[in-house]
Structures are given as C-alpha cells and as structure tokens.
C-alpha cells in the first residue's frame, strides 16, 4: 500500500463522512438498493461532490418536503 499524506487521509475521511450521510438519506427513502451498490453510489457521489453540487445548485425548493 502506498503511503499517503495526512492531508490526503483527511480528505478521504471527509469523502467517507459525506458518503455515510448520503447513505442515511437514501436509506430513509423508499428506494431499494443493496448494501454494496449503496456504498459504491454514495462514495461515487461524495468523490464527485463538486460536480453534484453544481448540478443541484440551480434547484429551487418548490415542492413540499416531508
């Protein structure tokens, strides 16, 4: 395993934290997804957070939230 810097390790920890929060959000919905796919999806979304945020940035809250 290649050595990584503290900065890289901290960045990866933030990705994993964001992925965990995304997993909680998805699990609270009625979406059925197996554990492996959920992990892959949430890590993908977290590692691409900047692009995801830019895509969602233009949404406005115009629907009722439960």
Secondary structure, DSSP 4 states (H G I P E B T S, - for coil): -----HHHHHHHHHHHHHHHHHHHHHHTSS----HHHHHHHHHHHHHTHHHHHHHHTT----S---
